[in-house]
Amino acid sequence: MAARNTARKRAFQILFEADQRSTDVLTVLADWIRHARSDTRQPPVSEYTMELVEGYAEHERRIDELIAQYAVDWTLDRMPVVDRNILRLGAYELIWVDTTPDAVVLDEAVQLAKEFSTDDSPAFVNGLLARFKELKPGLRRA
């Protein structure tokens, strides 16, 4: 499943870039796709990356509400940008993508936190996404 791992990493990078630029994620996704088509050195944006980014965009408001509600002692604005976007991606995939096992979503999010964030981030990401996993049926309906 290396292809899915790469797709998640690229989706995270797109969300991160959009957050840093204060730009819509779909605009950044379109930029990445356009750049990959015009520069043969750039790998194409995979279908799964597009699904993840578009899915997040569809549920963006609800995902940010959930993160803000359940992240104890952390406001969304105060949260490290890397962690915030790993959580956004993980929350979308955990709550709305039924084809990916929950354990895989949590593991992949923790791996992204280990690779791109602080030493404390993997535990933080795992804890919050594990809480979402427990509450999953109600979170999707609400």
N, C-alpha and C positions, 0 to 999 in steps of 0.2 A: 504493500500500500504506500510505497514511496511517492507515487503520483499524488495521492490525497494529502500527504504530508507537505509536499511542495505547494500544492494548491492552497492549503491553509496558510502557509507562510506568506505566500504572495497576497492572499486576501487580507491578512493582518497588515502587511506593508501598505496596501492600498488604503485601508481604514486609518492607519497611522498617518500617512501622507495627507489624507483629507482633513484629519483632525489638526495637524500642524499648520496646514494652509487655510484652515477655516473654510473649506470648500466642500461641496456636496460629494459624497462617495461615488456616486454614479458618474460624475464629471471626471474624477480621477481615474475610475475604471476605464472610461472611454479614452482618456489620454494614454493609459497603459496599453490598451488594445491598438490604438493608432500607432504608437511608438513601436510596438512589436511588429506591426505590419510593414513599417517603413525602414526598420533597421534589422537586417538579417542576423545580426549578432545577438539580438534580444530574443529569448524564447517566447513563444506565443502564450497568451493568457488562456489557461485551460478552462474548459466548460465548468468544472467544479469551482474554480476560483470565481468565475462569473456568478454562479449560483449562490455562493456564499455572500458575495458583496451585494448582489441584488436582493437576496433574502434579508440581509441585515438592513438594507435601505428601506425595505417594505415595513419592517417592524422596529425601526430606529427609535421612535419615541417611546414605545413600550419597553424596549430593552434598557434604555437609559433610565426610565422610571424604576425598573426592577433593580438595577445596579445601585441607584441612589437610595432606594428603600432598604435594601438588605446589606449594604456595605457599612458595617458598624463603625462609627467614628470617622468615616471618610465621605466627604462630599465628592461628587463627580469632578468638580473643578479642581479640587485639591489632590486628587488621585494622580499618580504618575501616568503620563500619556501612554506609555507602553502598556502598563497594566490595564488601563481603561479600555484600550482597543483589543487586547487579548480577551478581556471579559466580554466585550461586545460581541466579538466573533464567537467565542465559546457559548455565550448565552443563546445566540441565534441558533447555532447548530444543535445545542442540547435540547432546547425547547421546541423548535419547529422542524428539525430534520430527523425523521423517524428511521432513516436507513443507516444511520451511524450509531453504533452502540454508545451508550452514555459513558462507559469506562474509557472508550477511545477518545471521546471529546475531552474529558477531563485530563487524560494523559497528554494529549497533544497540546492543550492549553498550558499545562505545567511545563512541558518541554519548551514551548515558545518563551515562557517567562524565564526559564533557566538560561536560554540563549540570549535574550534581548534585554532583560531587566535586572533588578537587584537581587541580592541573596535572599531577601525576605519575600520577594514577589511570588515564587512558586507556591508557598504555603497560603498566601493571601488569595491567589487565583484559585487554587484547589478548594479552599474553604468556602469561598463564595459560590463557585460553580457546584460544589457538592450540595450546598443549601438549595440551589435552584433545582438540582436533580430530585431532591426530596419533595419539593413543592411543585414539580413539573406539571402534573395534570391541572392544577388550579391556575398556574401562571399562564398557560396557553389560553384558557377560557376567558380570563379576566381582561 
